[in-house]
């Protein structure tokens, strides 16, 4: 069930902002504590150098870029190097060498950069670098290999294209984050395209008939005109909101049990499309202890409808009942009490079989439970418990916040379920 969280519009006094302050007025890495107090975690104010080691002995030059990624690591652009502050407190040089500039790809410190000005990092540990004076976008893989993903060293410009054919003019922090998102979007869209083509081929092989209409075109990739980064919470995304308009949001998901109305699985994502969320939620349900019982069916609105989701549900031995479209609120008595239509043949697709089940009296009765199960839960969370927007910034923080909110709901619900 879709639920979107709107981050408040306020300055994020977090690690990135504090590191920029430290770079301007000193030479230490200083994130803020939750109370707003600046606390030195690495380096020494007034002592400039490029020294690796523990946080007690590490030293930094004036910093030009900052990113947080992977399992909580902090990455900084320090002169002609990219350095990492790990969660254990160790400071190491990932790429480049102090005082030496260039445009060489390679492993770790054998690579060379030229005045890096911005960084971005993803959850798996890839670090993207805006290599300003090389006019390129570089990537440091989790194994330490440095490669040029876009642009050509020494060739400035403003041209779209694939890899080395693209041109940049002194790229900086915000631009590299947009480039990194474009790369991630291309990978996601490519996987979706391959899944659609595989489903199309499977249907043609099963029916022996060519699918009507042209096949879906491959994703084009690259930065789009409307791509942007929110400076308050760069992990959030622009999503369409109820009532019209758009806002900076997260997409929070929850699976609610029909009998108890307890929330049994949660997730927060950056994707506005719910179609991508059903399979991960099914996997979370299946990972629950067996003592809690086995899920027999899943009810979802039309936002979750796709052939892949129906097939994955069937493969997991879960009966899918996903709306085919927006249902009318007022139907005639003839439609309400209509007999079940003729059953589809055994050769019918999982989608066709599900469409038939939704038209039967049993299917209509089961699907009607959706309106009285997740809808009241989200309504109470938003209107009674007062949770309509996140108080924290960053995807992982909002996930923890959503878990806390849903846990609070479950505690209230279990108290209400106790016999008098």
C-alpha positions as CSV (number, residue, x, y, z in Angstrom):
1,X,0.0,0.0,0.0
2,X,1.5,3.3,-1.0
3,X,2.4,5.9,1.6
4,X,4.6,8.9,0.8
5,X,6.6,10.9,3.3
6,X,7.4,14.5,2.8
7,X,10.7,15.7,4.3
8,X,10.3,19.1,6.1
9,X,11.8,22.1,4.3
10,X,14.7,23.0,6.6
11,X,18.4,23.2,6.4
12,X,20.1,19.8,7.0
13,X,22.8,20.5,9.6
14,X,24.3,17.1,9.1
15,X,27.7,15.7,8.2
16,X,28.0,17.2,4.7
17,X,27.2,20.7,5.8
18,X,29.6,20.4,8.8
19,X,32.4,19.2,6.6
20,X,32.0,22.1,4.3
21,X,32.2,24.4,7.3
22,X,35.3,22.6,8.5
23,X,36.9,23.0,5.1
24,X,36.2,26.8,5.0
25,X,37.2,27.6,8.5
26,X,39.6,24.8,9.5
27,X,41.1,21.6,8.4
28,X,39.2,18.9,10.4
29,X,36.2,16.8,9.5
30,X,33.4,17.9,11.9
31,X,29.8,16.5,11.7
32,X,27.2,17.8,14.0
33,X,25.6,15.8,16.8
34,X,21.8,15.7,17.0
35,X,21.8,18.6,19.5
36,X,23.6,20.9,17.0
37,X,27.0,20.7,18.6
38,X,30.0,20.5,16.3
39,X,32.3,17.6,17.2
40,X,35.7,16.9,15.6
41,X,35.9,13.3,14.4
42,X,39.0,13.4,12.2
43,X,41.9,15.7,11.6
44,X,43.3,18.7,13.5
45,X,42.1,22.3,13.3
46,X,44.9,24.4,11.8
47,X,47.1,21.5,10.9
48,X,47.0,20.9,7.1
49,X,48.4,17.6,5.6
50,X,47.4,14.5,3.8
51,X,48.1,11.9,6.5
52,X,46.2,8.6,6.7
53,X,45.7,6.6,9.9
54,X,43.4,6.6,12.8
55,X,41.1,9.6,13.4
56,X,43.5,10.7,16.1
57,X,46.5,11.1,13.8
58,X,44.9,11.6,10.4
59,X,45.3,15.1,8.8
60,X,43.4,16.8,5.9
61,X,43.9,19.6,3.5
62,X,41.0,22.0,2.7
63,X,38.2,19.8,1.6
64,X,36.4,20.3,-1.7
65,X,33.7,17.5,-1.7
66,X,31.8,15.2,0.6
67,X,29.6,12.1,0.3
68,X,28.2,9.5,2.6
69,X,27.6,6.0,1.2
70,X,28.0,2.3,1.6
71,X,27.7,1.2,5.2
72,X,28.1,4.7,6.7
73,X,31.5,5.5,5.2
74,X,32.4,9.2,4.6
75,X,34.2,10.1,1.4
76,X,36.1,13.5,1.0
77,X,37.8,15.2,-1.9
78,X,41.2,16.3,-0.4
79,X,43.5,18.1,-2.8
80,X,44.4,15.6,-5.5
81,X,43.1,12.6,-3.6
82,X,39.9,10.9,-2.6
83,X,39.9,9.7,1.0
84,X,37.6,7.6,3.1
85,X,36.7,7.8,6.8
86,X,35.3,4.3,7.7
87,X,32.8,3.6,10.4
88,X,35.7,2.1,12.5
89,X,37.5,5.5,12.4
90,X,40.3,4.6,9.9
91,X,41.2,7.2,7.3
92,X,42.6,5.9,4.0
93,X,43.4,7.2,0.6
94,X,41.2,5.5,-2.1
95,X,42.5,7.2,-5.2
96,X,45.2,9.7,-6.3
97,X,48.4,10.9,-4.5
98,X,48.9,14.2,-2.7
99,X,50.5,16.8,-4.8
100,X,50.3,14.8,-8.1
101,X,47.7,15.4,-10.6
102,X,46.8,13.7,-13.9
103,X,44.0,11.7,-15.6
104,X,45.2,8.1,-15.2
105,X,42.8,5.3,-14.5
106,X,43.9,2.4,-12.4
107,X,44.0,0.8,-9.0
108,X,43.8,3.0,-5.9
109,X,46.7,5.4,-5.4
110,X,48.2,4.6,-8.9
111,X,45.3,6.5,-10.4
112,X,45.5,10.3,-10.8
113,X,42.8,13.0,-10.6
114,X,42.9,16.7,-11.3
115,X,41.2,19.0,-8.7
116,X,38.2,16.9,-7.8
117,X,35.3,19.1,-6.7
118,X,32.4,16.9,-5.9
119,X,31.5,13.4,-4.8
120,X,28.5,11.0,-4.7
121,X,28.4,7.5,-3.3
122,X,25.8,4.7,-3.6
123,X,24.7,2.0,-1.2
124,X,27.0,-0.7,-2.7
125,X,30.2,1.4,-2.3
126,X,30.7,3.0,-5.7
127,X,32.1,6.5,-5.4
128,X,31.5,9.0,-8.3
129,X,34.0,11.9,-8.7
130,X,33.5,15.2,-10.5
131,X,37.1,15.5,-11.8
132,X,36.9,19.3,-12.3
133,X,40.0,20.2,-14.3
134,X,40.0,16.9,-16.3
135,X,36.4,17.7,-17.3
136,X,35.4,14.1,-16.6
137,X,33.3,12.0,-14.3
138,X,35.3,9.2,-12.6
139,X,34.2,6.2,-10.6
140,X,35.9,4.4,-7.8
141,X,34.6,0.8,-7.6
142,X,34.4,-1.1,-4.2
143,X,37.6,-3.0,-5.2
144,X,39.5,0.3,-5.6
145,X,39.6,0.4,-9.4
146,X,39.3,4.0,-10.8
147,X,37.7,4.4,-14.2
148,X,36.4,7.3,-16.4
149,X,32.7,6.8,-16.9
150,X,31.9,10.0,-18.9
151,X,33.8,12.7,-20.7
152,X,37.4,12.8,-22.0
153,X,40.3,14.2,-20.1
154,X,41.3,17.7,-21.4
155,X,38.2,18.0,-23.7
156,X,35.9,20.5,-22.3
157,X,32.3,21.1,-23.6
158,X,28.6,20.6,-22.9
159,X,27.6,17.6,-25.1
160,X,25.4,14.7,-24.3
161,X,26.5,11.2,-25.3
162,X,27.6,7.8,-24.1
163,X,30.8,7.5,-22.1
164,X,33.8,9.3,-23.6
165,X,31.6,11.0,-26.2
166,X,30.0,13.2,-23.6
167,X,31.6,16.5,-22.7
168,X,31.7,18.5,-19.5
169,X,33.1,21.9,-18.4
170,X,34.5,21.8,-14.9
171,X,31.9,19.5,-13.3
172,X,31.2,20.0,-9.6
173,X,29.3,18.3,-6.8
174,X,25.7,18.6,-7.8
175,X,26.3,17.6,-11.4
176,X,28.1,14.4,-10.4
177,X,25.3,13.4,-8.2
178,X,22.9,13.9,-11.1
179,X,25.2,11.8,-13.3
180,X,25.4,9.1,-10.7
181,X,21.6,8.9,-10.5
182,X,21.3,8.8,-14.3
183,X,23.7,5.8,-14.3
184,X,21.6,4.0,-11.6
185,X,18.4,4.8,-13.5
186,X,19.8,3.4,-16.7
187,X,20.7,0.1,-15.0
188,X,17.2,-0.1,-13.5
189,X,15.4,0.7,-16.7
190,X,17.7,-1.8,-18.6
191,X,16.7,-4.6,-16.2
192,X,13.0,-3.7,-16.6
193,X,13.4,-3.7,-20.4
194,X,15.0,-7.1,-20.4
195,X,12.2,-8.5,-18.2
196,X,9.6,-7.1,-20.6
197,X,11.3,-8.6,-23.6
198,X,11.7,-12.0,-21.9
199,X,8.0,-12.0,-20.9
200,X,7.0,-11.1,-24.5
201,X,9.2,-13.9,-25.9
202,X,7.7,-16.4,-23.4
203,X,4.2,-15.4,-24.3
204,X,4.9,-15.8,-28.0
205,X,6.5,-19.2,-27.4
206,X,3.5,-20.4,-25.3
207,X,0.8,-19.1,-27.7
208,X,2.6,-19.6,-31.0
209,X,1.4,-16.1,-32.0
210,X,3.3,-12.9,-32.5
211,X,2.5,-10.3,-29.9
212,X,0.6,-7.3,-31.3
213,X,2.3,-3.9,-31.4
214,X,5.9,-3.0,-31.6
215,X,8.3,-4.2,-29.0
216,X,9.3,-1.7,-26.2
217,X,12.2,0.4,-27.1
218,X,15.5,0.2,-25.0
219,X,16.2,2.9,-22.4
220,X,18.3,5.8,-23.7
221,X,20.1,6.7,-20.5
222,X,21.9,10.0,-19.9
223,X,20.9,13.0,-17.9
224,X,17.5,14.3,-18.6
225,X,16.5,18.0,-18.7
226,X,14.4,17.7,-15.5
227,X,16.9,15.8,-13.5
228,X,17.8,17.6,-10.2
229,X,19.0,17.2,-6.7
230,X,17.3,18.4,-3.5
231,X,19.8,20.2,-1.3
232,X,17.9,19.6,1.9
233,X,17.7,15.8,1.5
234,X,19.4,14.6,-1.7
235,X,18.1,11.0,-1.1
236,X,14.5,12.1,-1.5
237,X,12.8,12.2,-4.9
238,X,10.1,14.3,-6.5
239,X,6.8,12.4,-6.5
240,X,3.3,13.1,-7.4
241,X,1.1,13.6,-4.3
242,X,-2.6,13.1,-3.6
243,X,-4.7,16.1,-4.4
244,X,-2.4,17.2,-7.3
245,X,1.1,18.6,-7.5
246,X,4.5,17.2,-6.7
247,X,6.7,17.2,-3.6
248,X,10.0,15.9,-2.3
249,X,9.0,12.5,-0.9
250,X,9.9,9.0,0.0
251,X,7.7,6.0,-0.8
252,X,6.9,4.1,2.4
253,X,5.4,0.6,2.0
254,X,3.7,-1.6,4.6
255,X,2.1,-5.1,4.4
256,X,-0.9,-5.3,6.7
257,X,-2.5,-8.6,7.9
258,X,-6.2,-8.7,7.1
259,X,-7.3,-10.4,10.4
260,X,-5.2,-8.6,13.0
261,X,-4.5,-5.4,11.1
262,X,-0.9,-5.7,12.3
263,X,1.9,-4.5,10.0
264,X,4.1,-7.5,9.2
265,X,6.6,-6.0,6.7
266,X,7.8,-2.5,5.9
267,X,10.1,-0.7,3.4
268,X,11.0,2.8,2.3
269,X,12.2,3.4,-1.2
270,X,13.1,6.3,-3.5
271,X,11.0,4.9,-6.4
272,X,7.6,6.5,-7.0
273,X,6.4,3.5,-9.0
274,X,4.7,0.9,-6.7
275,X,5.1,-1.9,-9.4
276,X,8.7,-2.3,-8.3
277,X,7.8,-2.8,-4.6
278,X,5.5,-5.9,-4.6
279,X,8.2,-8.5,-5.2
280,X,10.6,-7.2,-2.5
281,X,7.7,-7.1,0.0
282,X,6.7,-10.7,-0.9
283,X,10.4,-11.7,-0.2
284,X,10.2,-10.0,3.2
285,X,7.0,-11.8,4.0
286,X,8.5,-15.2,3.1
287,X,11.5,-14.4,5.4
288,X,9.2,-14.2,8.4
289,X,9.3,-17.0,11.0
290,X,7.2,-20.0,10.1
291,X,5.5,-19.8,13.5
292,X,3.6,-16.7,12.2
293,X,1.9,-18.7,9.6
294,X,2.0,-18.8,5.8
295,X,0.6,-16.1,3.5
296,X,-2.1,-17.5,1.2
297,X,-2.9,-14.4,-0.9
298,X,-1.9,-10.8,-1.3
299,X,-4.3,-7.9,-2.0
300,X,-3.0,-4.8,-3.8
301,X,-4.4,-1.9,-5.8
302,X,-3.8,-1.3,-9.5
303,X,-0.6,0.6,-8.8
304,X,1.1,-2.7,-8.2
305,X,-0.3,-4.4,-11.3
306,X,2.2,-6.0,-13.7
307,X,2.6,-9.4,-15.4
308,X,5.9,-9.9,-13.5
309,X,4.3,-9.3,-10.2
310,X,1.4,-11.7,-10.9
311,X,3.8,-14.4,-12.1
312,X,6.2,-13.9,-9.1
313,X,3.3,-14.2,-6.7
314,X,2.2,-17.4,-8.3
315,X,5.7,-18.7,-8.2
316,X,5.8,-18.0,-4.5
317,X,2.6,-19.9,-4.1
318,X,0.7,-16.8,-3.1
319,X,-2.6,-16.1,-4.7
320,X,-2.5,-12.6,-6.2
321,X,-5.6,-10.3,-6.2
322,X,-4.4,-7.1,-7.8
323,X,-6.9,-4.6,-9.2
324,X,-6.9,-4.3,-13.0
325,X,-7.9,-0.7,-12.8
326,X,-9.7,1.9,-10.7
327,X,-13.0,0.3,-9.6
328,X,-16.3,2.1,-9.6
329,X,-17.7,3.0,-6.2
330,X,-21.4,2.5,-7.2
331,X,-22.3,-0.5,-9.3
332,X,-25.7,-1.8,-10.3
333,X,-27.3,-4.6,-8.3
334,X,-27.0,-6.9,-11.4
335,X,-23.2,-6.4,-11.4
336,X,-22.9,-6.8,-7.7
337,X,-24.8,-10.1,-7.7
338,X,-23.6,-11.4,-11.1
339,X,-22.7,-15.0,-11.4
340,X,-19.1,-16.0,-11.9
341,X,-18.0,-15.9,-15.5
342,X,-16.8,-18.9,-17.4
343,X,-13.4,-20.1,-16.2
344,X,-10.4,-19.5,-18.5
345,X,-8.7,-22.4,-20.2
346,X,-5.7,-24.1,-18.6
347,X,-3.4,-22.5,-21.2
348,X,-4.4,-19.0,-19.9
349,X,-1.7,-16.7,-18.5
350,X,-1.4,-16.0,-14.8
351,X,-2.7,-12.5,-15.5
352,X,-5.8,-13.9,-17.3
353,X,-6.5,-16.3,-14.5
354,X,-6.3,-13.6,-11.9
355,X,-8.6,-11.3,-13.9
356,X,-11.2,-14.1,-13.8
357,X,-10.8,-14.6,-10.1
358,X,-11.4,-10.9,-9.5
359,X,-14.8,-11.2,-11.3
360,X,-16.1,-14.1,-9.3
361,X,-18.2,-13.5,-6.1
362,X,-15.4,-15.0,-4.0
363,X,-12.7,-12.8,-5.6
364,X,-14.8,-9.7,-5.2
365,X,-15.4,-10.5,-1.5
366,X,-11.8,-11.1,-0.8
367,X,-10.5,-8.1,-2.6
368,X,-13.0,-5.9,-0.7
369,X,-11.0,-6.7,2.4
370,X,-8.3,-4.3,1.1
371,X,-10.4,-1.3,1.7
372,X,-10.9,-2.1,5.4
373,X,-7.4,-3.4,6.1
374,X,-4.5,-1.0,5.0
375,X,-6.6,2.1,4.4
376,X,-7.6,2.5,8.1
377,X,-4.1,1.7,9.3
378,X,-2.5,4.5,7.2
379,X,-5.4,6.8,8.0
380,X,-4.8,6.4,11.7
381,X,-1.0,6.7,11.4
382,X,-1.4,10.0,9.5
383,X,-4.4,11.6,11.2
384,X,-4.4,10.2,14.7
385,X,-0.7,9.5,15.4
386,X,0.2,12.6,13.4
387,X,2.9,11.1,11.2
388,X,2.6,12.8,7.8
389,X,6.2,13.7,7.2
390,X,9.7,12.5,8.2
391,X,11.7,14.3,10.8
392,X,15.0,12.9,9.7
393,X,17.0,13.1,6.5
394,X,18.5,10.4,4.4
395,X,17.1,7.1,3.1
396,X,18.4,4.9,5.9
397,X,17.3,7.3,8.6
398,X,13.8,7.5,7.2
399,X,13.7,3.7,7.0
400,X,14.5,3.6,10.7
401,X,11.9,6.3,11.4
402,X,9.2,4.4,9.5
403,X,10.0,1.2,11.3
404,X,9.6,3.0,14.6
405,X,6.2,4.4,13.6
406,X,4.9,1.1,12.4
407,X,6.2,-0.6,15.5
408,X,4.3,2.0,17.6
409,X,1.1,1.2,15.6
410,X,1.6,-2.5,16.3
411,X,2.0,-2.0,20.0
412,X,-1.2,0.1,20.1
413,X,-3.0,-2.5,18.0
414,X,-1.9,-5.4,20.2
415,X,-3.1,-3.6,23.3
416,X,-6.5,-3.0,21.7
417,X,-6.7,-6.7,20.7
418,X,-6.3,-7.9,24.3
419,X,-9.5,-9.3,25.9
420,X,-11.2,-7.2,28.5
